[in-house]
Amino acid sequence: MHPIIEALPLVLNFEVLGTMLAAAAFGLLVGCIPGLTATMATALLVPITFFMDPVPAIAAMVTATAMAIFAGDLPGALLRVPGTPASAAYAAEAYAMTQKGQGEQALGTSLVCSAIGGLFGTVVLVIFAPMLAEVALQFTQFEYFWLACLGLTCAVFVSTASPLRGAVALLIGLFLATVGLDVTAGHPRYTLGIPDLLGGVAFIPAMIGMFAVAEILRNVMSDGDVPAPPLQSLLNVFRGVGAILRRYWRGIARGSVIGTGVGILPGAGGDIGAWVSYAVSKRFSREPEKFGTGHVEGIVDAGSANNAALSGAWVPALVFGIPGDSITAIVIGVLYVKGMNPGPMIFINSPELIYGVFVAFFIANLALIPLGFVAIALARHILRIPRAVIWPIVLLLSIVGAYAINNSLFGVVIMLAMGILAFIMEENGFPVAPTILGLVLGPMLEGNFMTAMIKSDGNMLAFFERPIAAVLGILTLAVWFLPVLMMGWRHWRGAPSGPRPA
């Protein structure tokens, strides 16, 4: 009998399904509050899982994280305040659709694409887990350096401003990423003598500030702006989604593949997958000029990627015990407590338990559509609340989220400072998205570059000696220099070859 058939009774019972339903409600609640990320939802469930059997404990975590990732889209689309980092890539796009009266379509598309991406990632997890995890383990500092360079290149594509302003915004993010202790020498950099800055600029408070606080300041400073129209009918949530899926089916497939691939890489995660997918979507779109104005194509790609990355992150976690992201790092600890030691032997010693987790993945992503619909039905009333009431509430929730990351008031200080910075940047035409991307990928870029240089004794050619690193390096350099070379070639071909006639 196949292990997945043996696993069905372990999941399809009242205890597990009831636990998953409660975890789904908890994940939706946590995900829609700015700063209370899917990782935090998982961490808060850990004490409760000590009193559960292995399958319901892991199923609860799987369900809560899937729901929390989607729930982050709700405040992003309605208020331009992403609930989770994975929603930040396309929050402005979804909010622009809401301002055009297409909020229902934005949320409906995000919901369906999140479920499809999650199911795709789960299929990959079930079928290709050992093989893909083995590929991911081939990545060393050289490969991760080029991967970070490719990710930073996305800043050019996600920026709706001029390339120069996008590059300046990216450099601001990279500078902020260098604050703290030097990754190799351990020497403090740009800390201004503040002990709290030794750990660097915390990403979650910075993200909350650059979206939530900046949006609050923008609304306070411009009372004449027309607020986004409220969602009119729940019937419009899925209306037109079928046509969108048929039109952008390549985007769904591309986002799911990118999300799963990025998720498999240890330490990456859904937020990087969403950024990369959104950038690739804009790069290959037939209508790139529409991005940033409320174009659903970016939501299709990035919405598929963030939930697909959740499943992908479980590949190295289960097969080799290496966490793919912060969520699976927590889950691995729970697996050890439950006696399910991650590694190849777990597929031999207790296959029914592992396949029970796989079944829970499928159920959680299928349940995302009806439960997400209920969440949209409840959240749509947010836009009916007067702005004088809703923004103080958003600010309060943002302060709670920024404080809860490290239980420190300094997180609130970072949030406020980054909010003011983002407000000044946007008022002067500089995009915020590249700064966020630089802050996310900066530590990965610097840490892997310095470690690789130490390992290679300063030999730059070592970055091209390994096959995977060479492919990634050539691809990155091609993305950087090919457009410039093509522009020069076109200019040379168009230049006159001789003296002009009188």
C-alpha positions as CSV (number, residue, x, y, z in Angstrom):
1,M,0.0,0.0,0.0
2,H,1.3,3.4,-0.9
3,P,2.3,5.6,2.1
4,I,0.0,8.4,1.0
5,I,-3.0,6.1,1.2
6,E,-1.8,5.0,4.7
7,A,-1.5,8.7,5.6
8,L,-5.1,9.7,4.7
9,P,-6.7,8.4,7.9
10,L,-4.0,10.2,9.9
11,V,-5.2,13.6,8.5
12,L,-8.9,13.0,7.6
13,N,-10.3,12.9,11.1
14,F,-12.1,15.4,13.3
15,E,-9.1,16.1,15.5
16,V,-6.7,17.1,12.7
17,L,-9.2,18.9,10.5
18,G,-10.5,20.8,13.6
19,T,-7.0,21.8,14.5
20,M,-6.3,22.9,11.0
21,L,-9.4,25.1,10.9
22,A,-8.5,26.8,14.2
23,A,-4.9,27.3,12.9
24,A,-6.3,28.8,9.7
25,A,-8.3,31.4,11.6
26,F,-5.2,32.2,13.7
27,G,-3.0,32.5,10.6
28,L,-5.5,34.8,8.9
29,L,-5.6,37.0,12.0
30,V,-1.9,37.2,12.4
31,G,-1.1,37.7,8.8
32,C,-3.4,40.7,8.3
33,I,-1.7,42.7,11.1
34,P,1.4,44.5,9.8
35,G,4.6,43.1,11.4
36,L,3.1,40.0,12.8
37,T,4.5,37.7,10.1
38,A,3.9,34.1,9.1
39,T,7.1,33.3,11.0
40,M,5.7,34.8,14.1
41,A,2.4,32.9,13.6
42,T,4.5,29.6,13.5
43,A,6.5,30.6,16.6
44,L,3.4,31.4,18.6
45,L,2.0,27.9,17.8
46,V,5.1,26.1,19.1
47,P,4.0,26.0,22.8
48,I,0.6,24.6,21.8
49,T,2.1,21.9,19.6
50,F,3.9,20.3,22.6
51,F,0.5,18.9,23.6
52,M,-0.4,17.5,20.2
53,D,0.5,14.4,18.2
54,P,3.0,14.9,15.4
55,V,0.6,15.1,12.4
56,P,-1.9,17.6,13.9
57,A,1.0,19.7,15.2
58,I,2.8,20.0,11.9
59,A,-0.6,20.3,10.0
60,A,-1.5,23.3,12.2
61,M,1.8,25.0,11.4
62,V,1.4,24.3,7.6
63,T,-2.1,25.7,7.6
64,A,-1.3,28.8,9.7
65,T,1.6,29.9,7.5
66,A,-0.3,29.4,4.2
67,M,-3.2,31.5,5.6
68,A,-0.9,34.2,7.0
69,I,1.0,34.6,3.7
70,F,-2.3,35.3,1.9
71,A,-3.7,37.4,4.7
72,G,-0.8,39.8,4.3
73,D,-2.4,40.8,0.9
74,L,-5.5,42.1,2.6
75,P,-4.1,45.3,4.2
76,G,-1.8,45.6,1.2
77,A,-4.6,45.8,-1.3
78,L,-7.0,47.9,1.0
79,L,-4.5,50.3,2.7
80,R,-1.2,49.9,0.9
81,V,0.2,48.4,4.1
82,P,1.5,44.8,3.5
83,G,0.8,42.5,6.4
84,T,3.8,40.2,5.7
85,P,7.1,40.8,3.8
86,A,6.0,38.4,1.1
87,S,3.1,40.8,0.3
88,A,5.3,43.8,0.0
89,A,6.4,43.1,-3.6
90,Y,3.0,43.8,-5.0
91,A,1.2,45.8,-2.3
92,A,1.4,49.1,-4.3
93,E,0.1,47.3,-7.4
94,A,-2.9,45.8,-5.5
95,Y,-3.7,49.1,-3.9
96,A,-3.6,50.9,-7.2
97,M,-6.2,48.4,-8.5
98,T,-8.3,49.1,-5.4
99,Q,-8.1,52.9,-6.1
100,K,-9.5,52.1,-9.6
101,G,-12.4,50.2,-8.1
102,Q,-10.9,46.8,-8.8
103,G,-10.1,45.8,-5.3
104,E,-12.3,42.7,-5.4
105,Q,-10.5,41.5,-8.6
106,A,-7.1,42.1,-7.0
107,L,-7.9,40.1,-3.9
108,G,-9.7,37.4,-5.8
109,T,-6.7,37.0,-8.2
110,S,-4.2,37.0,-5.3
111,L,-6.3,34.4,-3.5
112,V,-6.6,31.9,-6.4
113,C,-3.0,32.4,-7.5
114,S,-1.7,31.8,-3.9
115,A,-3.6,28.5,-3.8
116,I,-2.3,27.4,-7.2
117,G,1.2,28.3,-6.3
118,G,0.9,26.5,-3.0
119,L,-0.4,23.4,-4.7
120,F,2.3,23.5,-7.3
121,G,5.0,23.7,-4.6
122,T,3.4,20.8,-2.8
123,V,3.4,18.6,-5.9
124,V,7.1,19.4,-6.4
125,L,7.7,18.7,-2.7
126,V,6.1,15.3,-2.9
127,I,7.6,14.2,-6.2
128,F,11.1,15.8,-6.4
129,A,12.1,16.5,-2.8
130,P,15.2,14.4,-2.6
131,M,16.5,15.3,-6.1
132,L,15.9,19.1,-5.7
133,A,17.3,19.2,-2.2
134,E,20.5,17.6,-3.5
135,V,20.8,20.3,-6.1
136,A,20.2,23.0,-3.5
137,L,23.0,21.5,-1.4
138,Q,25.5,22.2,-4.2
139,F,25.1,25.9,-3.6
140,T,28.1,27.5,-1.9
141,Q,29.1,31.1,-1.2
142,F,30.0,31.6,-4.8
143,E,26.5,30.5,-6.1
144,Y,24.7,32.5,-3.4
145,F,26.7,35.6,-4.3
146,W,25.6,35.5,-7.9
147,L,22.1,34.7,-6.8
148,A,22.1,37.8,-4.6
149,C,23.4,39.8,-7.6
150,L,20.6,38.6,-9.8
151,G,18.1,39.4,-7.1
152,L,19.5,43.0,-6.8
153,T,19.2,43.3,-10.6
154,C,15.4,43.0,-10.0
155,A,15.5,46.5,-8.5
156,V,15.8,47.9,-12.0
157,F,12.7,46.0,-13.1
158,V,10.5,46.6,-10.0
159,S,11.2,50.3,-10.1
160,T,8.6,52.4,-11.9
161,A,10.8,55.5,-11.7
162,S,13.9,56.2,-13.9
163,P,16.7,53.6,-13.8
164,L,18.9,56.2,-12.1
165,R,16.5,56.9,-9.3
166,G,15.9,53.2,-8.9
167,A,19.7,52.6,-8.6
168,V,20.0,55.4,-6.0
169,A,17.1,53.8,-4.0
170,L,18.8,50.4,-4.2
171,L,22.1,51.9,-2.9
172,I,20.3,53.4,0.0
173,G,19.0,49.9,0.9
174,L,22.4,48.4,0.5
175,F,23.9,51.1,2.7
176,L,21.4,50.4,5.4
177,A,22.2,46.7,5.1
178,T,25.8,47.4,6.1
179,V,24.8,49.0,9.4
180,G,25.9,46.8,12.4
181,L,28.8,44.4,12.9
182,D,31.2,43.7,10.0
183,V,30.4,40.1,8.8
184,T,34.1,39.1,8.8
185,A,36.0,41.4,11.3
186,G,33.2,41.9,13.7
187,H,33.9,45.7,13.8
188,P,30.9,48.1,14.3
189,R,29.9,50.1,11.2
190,Y,27.7,53.2,11.1
191,T,26.2,52.4,14.5
192,L,26.7,56.0,15.8
193,G,27.6,54.5,19.1
194,I,24.1,53.1,19.6
195,P,24.3,49.5,21.0
196,D,20.9,48.6,19.4
197,L,22.3,49.1,16.0
198,L,25.0,46.5,16.4
199,G,22.5,43.9,15.2
200,G,21.8,46.0,12.1
201,V,18.6,47.6,10.8
202,A,15.9,45.1,11.6
203,F,14.0,44.3,8.3
204,I,10.5,43.9,9.6
205,P,10.3,47.2,11.5
206,A,11.9,48.9,8.5
207,M,9.4,47.4,6.1
208,I,6.5,48.4,8.3
209,G,7.8,52.0,8.5
210,M,8.5,52.3,4.8
211,F,4.9,51.2,3.9
212,A,2.6,51.9,6.9
213,V,4.2,55.0,8.4
214,A,4.9,56.5,5.0
215,E,1.3,55.9,3.9
216,I,0.0,57.5,7.1
217,L,2.2,60.5,6.6
218,R,1.1,60.8,3.0
219,N,-2.6,60.7,4.0
220,V,-2.1,63.2,6.8
221,M,-0.2,65.6,4.6
222,S,-2.7,65.4,1.7
223,D,-6.2,65.7,3.0
224,G,-7.6,66.4,-0.5
225,D,-6.8,62.9,-1.8
226,V,-9.7,60.8,-2.6
227,P,-9.6,57.5,-0.5
228,A,-9.9,54.2,-2.3
229,P,-13.5,53.3,-3.0
230,P,-15.0,50.5,-0.8
231,L,-15.5,47.0,-2.1
232,Q,-19.0,46.8,-3.4
233,S,-19.9,43.2,-3.8
234,L,-18.4,39.9,-2.8
235,L,-19.7,38.5,-6.1
236,N,-17.0,40.5,-7.8
237,V,-14.2,38.7,-6.0
238,F,-14.0,35.8,-8.4
239,R,-15.6,37.6,-11.4
240,G,-13.1,37.8,-14.2
241,V,-10.5,35.7,-12.4
242,G,-11.0,32.9,-14.8
243,A,-10.2,35.1,-17.8
244,I,-7.2,36.5,-16.0
245,L,-5.9,33.0,-15.3
246,R,-6.4,32.0,-19.0
247,R,-4.6,35.2,-20.2
248,Y,-1.7,35.0,-17.8
249,W,-1.3,31.3,-17.4
250,R,2.4,31.6,-18.3
251,G,2.8,34.0,-15.4
252,I,1.2,31.6,-12.9
253,A,3.5,28.8,-14.1
254,R,6.6,31.1,-14.1
255,G,5.8,32.5,-10.6
256,S,5.2,29.0,-9.2
257,V,8.4,27.7,-10.6
258,I,10.4,30.7,-9.4
259,G,8.8,30.6,-6.0
260,T,9.5,26.9,-5.5
261,G,13.0,27.2,-6.8
262,V,13.8,30.2,-4.5
263,G,12.1,28.4,-1.6
264,I,14.3,25.4,-2.0
265,L,17.4,27.4,-1.6
266,P,18.3,27.5,2.2
267,G,17.8,31.0,3.7
268,A,15.9,32.5,0.8
269,G,12.1,32.5,1.5
270,G,8.8,33.7,0.1
271,D,9.6,37.4,0.3
272,I,12.6,37.1,-2.0
273,G,10.6,34.7,-4.3
274,A,7.8,37.3,-4.6
275,W,10.2,40.2,-5.4
276,V,12.1,38.1,-8.0
277,S,8.9,36.9,-9.6
278,Y,7.4,40.4,-9.8
279,A,10.5,41.7,-11.4
280,V,10.7,38.9,-13.9
281,S,7.0,39.4,-14.7
282,K,7.6,43.1,-15.5
283,R,10.7,42.2,-17.5
284,F,8.9,39.8,-19.8
285,S,5.5,41.4,-19.9
286,R,4.0,42.8,-23.1
287,E,2.8,45.8,-21.2
288,P,5.6,46.7,-18.7
289,E,4.5,50.3,-18.7
290,K,1.3,49.4,-16.9
291,F,3.1,48.0,-13.9
292,G,2.7,50.2,-10.8
293,T,-0.6,51.6,-12.1
294,G,-2.8,48.8,-11.0
295,H,-1.9,46.0,-13.4
296,V,-3.0,42.5,-12.4
297,E,-0.2,40.6,-14.2
298,G,2.3,41.4,-11.4
299,I,-0.1,40.1,-8.8
300,V,-0.5,36.9,-10.7
301,D,3.2,36.1,-10.8
302,A,4.2,37.3,-7.3
303,G,1.0,35.9,-5.7
304,S,1.8,32.4,-7.1
305,A,5.5,32.7,-6.0
306,N,5.1,33.5,-2.3
307,N,3.0,30.4,-1.5
308,A,5.0,28.2,-3.8
309,A,8.1,29.2,-1.8
310,L,6.5,28.0,1.4
311,S,6.3,24.4,0.1
312,G,9.7,24.6,-1.6
313,A,11.4,25.6,1.7
314,W,10.3,22.2,3.1
315,V,12.4,20.3,0.6
316,P,15.8,20.8,2.2
317,A,14.2,20.8,5.7
318,L,12.7,17.3,5.4
319,V,15.3,15.6,3.3
320,F,18.5,17.0,4.9
321,G,17.3,18.9,8.0
322,I,18.5,22.2,6.6
323,P,15.8,25.0,6.9
324,G,14.8,26.7,3.7
325,D,13.5,29.7,5.6
326,S,12.8,31.0,9.1
327,I,9.5,29.1,9.2
328,T,11.0,25.7,8.5
329,A,13.8,26.5,11.0
330,I,11.1,26.6,13.7
331,V,9.4,23.5,12.3
332,I,12.6,21.4,12.3
333,G,12.8,22.0,16.1
334,V,9.2,20.7,16.5
335,L,10.0,17.7,14.3
336,Y,12.9,16.8,16.6
337,V,10.7,17.2,19.7
338,K,8.1,14.8,18.1
339,G,10.7,12.2,17.3
340,M,10.5,12.9,13.5
341,N,14.2,13.6,13.0
342,P,14.6,15.2,9.5
343,G,16.8,13.4,7.0
344,P,16.7,10.7,4.4
345,M,15.8,8.0,7.0
346,I,12.6,9.7,7.9
347,F,11.2,8.6,4.5
348,I,12.1,5.0,5.5
349,N,11.3,4.9,9.2
350,S,8.0,6.8,9.3
351,P,6.8,7.4,5.7
352,E,3.2,7.6,6.7
353,L,3.9,10.6,9.0
354,I,5.8,12.5,6.2
355,Y,3.0,11.8,3.7
356,G,0.5,12.9,6.3
357,V,2.3,16.3,6.3
358,F,2.0,16.3,2.4
359,V,-1.7,15.6,2.6
360,A,-2.0,18.5,5.1
361,F,-0.3,20.7,2.6
362,F,-2.8,19.9,-0.1
363,I,-5.8,20.4,2.3
364,A,-4.4,23.7,3.6
365,N,-4.0,25.1,0.1
366,L,-7.4,23.9,-1.1
367,A,-9.0,25.3,2.0
368,L,-7.3,28.7,1.4
369,I,-9.9,29.6,-1.3
370,P,-13.1,29.3,0.8
371,L,-11.4,30.6,4.0
372,G,-9.7,33.4,2.2
373,F,-13.0,34.4,0.7
374,V,-14.4,34.7,4.2
375,A,-11.4,36.8,5.2
376,I,-12.0,39.1,2.3
377,A,-15.7,39.4,3.2
378,L,-14.7,40.5,6.7
379,A,-11.8,42.8,5.6
380,R,-13.8,44.6,2.9
381,H,-15.4,46.7,5.6
382,I,-12.1,48.4,6.4
383,L,-12.5,50.9,3.5
384,R,-15.9,52.0,5.0
385,I,-14.2,53.2,8.2
386,P,-13.4,56.9,8.2
387,R,-9.7,57.7,7.6
388,A,-9.5,59.6,10.8
389,V,-10.3,56.4,12.6
390,I,-8.5,53.8,10.5
391,W,-5.0,55.4,10.4
392,P,-4.5,55.7,14.1
393,I,-5.5,52.0,14.4
394,V,-3.0,51.1,11.6
395,L,-0.3,53.1,13.4
396,L,-1.1,51.3,16.7
397,L,-0.9,47.9,15.1
398,S,2.3,48.8,13.3
399,I,3.9,49.9,16.6
400,V,2.8,46.5,18.2
401,G,4.3,44.6,15.2
402,A,7.6,46.5,15.3
403,Y,7.9,46.1,19.0
404,A,7.0,42.4,19.0
405,I,9.9,41.4,16.7
406,N,12.6,41.7,19.4
407,N,10.4,43.0,22.3
408,S,12.3,46.3,22.0
409,L,11.2,49.9,21.6
410,F,14.2,50.4,19.3
411,G,12.2,48.5,16.7
412,V,9.6,51.3,16.9
413,V,12.3,53.9,16.5
414,I,13.5,52.1,13.3
415,M,10.0,51.9,12.0
416,L,9.4,55.7,12.5
417,A,12.8,56.7,11.0
418,M,12.3,54.5,7.9
419,G,8.8,55.7,7.5
420,I,10.0,59.3,7.4
421,L,12.8,58.3,5.0
422,A,10.3,56.5,2.7
423,F,7.9,59.5,2.7
424,I,10.7,61.9,1.7
425,M,11.9,59.5,-1.0
426,E,8.5,59.1,-2.6
427,E,7.7,62.8,-2.4
428,N,10.8,63.3,-4.5
429,G,10.2,60.6,-7.0
430,F,12.4,57.9,-5.6
431,P,10.8,54.4,-5.4
432,V,10.7,52.5,-2.1
433,A,10.8,48.9,-3.5
434,P,14.5,48.9,-4.5
435,T,15.4,50.1,-1.0
436,I,13.5,47.2,0.6
437,L,15.1,44.8,-1.8
438,G,18.6,46.1,-1.0
439,L,17.9,45.8,2.7
440,V,16.8,42.2,2.2
441,L,19.6,41.0,-0.1
442,G,22.4,43.2,1.2
443,P,23.5,40.9,4.1
444,M,23.3,37.9,1.8
445,L,25.4,39.6,-0.9
446,E,28.1,40.9,1.5
447,G,28.4,37.8,3.7
448,N,28.7,35.4,0.8
449,F,31.2,37.6,-1.1
450,M,33.5,38.1,1.9
451,T,33.4,34.4,2.8
452,A,34.0,33.4,-0.9
453,M,37.0,35.8,-1.1
454,I,38.5,34.3,2.0
455,K,38.0,30.7,0.7
456,S,39.5,31.6,-2.7
457,D,42.4,33.6,-1.2
458,G,41.2,36.7,-3.1
459,N,41.1,34.9,-6.5
460,M,38.1,36.5,-8.4
461,L,38.2,33.8,-11.0
462,A,37.0,31.3,-8.4
463,F,33.6,32.8,-8.8
464,F,33.4,31.1,-12.2
465,E,35.2,27.8,-11.5
466,R,32.2,25.9,-10.2
467,P,29.7,24.9,-12.9
468,I,26.6,26.3,-11.2
469,A,28.4,29.5,-10.2
470,A,29.7,30.0,-13.7
471,V,26.2,29.7,-15.2
472,L,24.8,32.1,-12.7
473,G,27.7,34.5,-13.1
474,I,27.5,34.6,-16.9
475,L,23.7,35.0,-16.7
476,T,24.1,37.9,-14.2
477,L,26.7,39.7,-16.3
478,A,24.6,39.2,-19.4
479,V,21.6,40.8,-17.7
480,W,23.8,43.7,-16.7
481,F,25.8,44.4,-19.9
482,L,23.7,42.9,-22.7
483,P,21.2,45.8,-22.8
484,V,24.1,48.4,-22.9
485,L,25.8,46.5,-25.7
486,M,22.6,46.2,-27.7
487,M,22.0,49.9,-27.3
488,G,25.5,50.7,-28.4
489,W,25.1,48.3,-31.4
490,R,21.9,49.9,-32.5
491,H,23.4,53.4,-32.1
492,W,26.4,52.3,-34.2
493,R,24.2,50.7,-36.9
494,G,22.1,53.9,-37.0
495,A,25.1,56.3,-37.3
496,P,25.9,57.7,-40.7
497,S,28.9,56.0,-42.4
498,G,30.1,59.0,-44.4
499,P,29.8,62.7,-44.8
500,R,26.3,64.0,-45.2
501,P,25.3,65.6,-48.5
502,A,25.2,69.3,-48.7
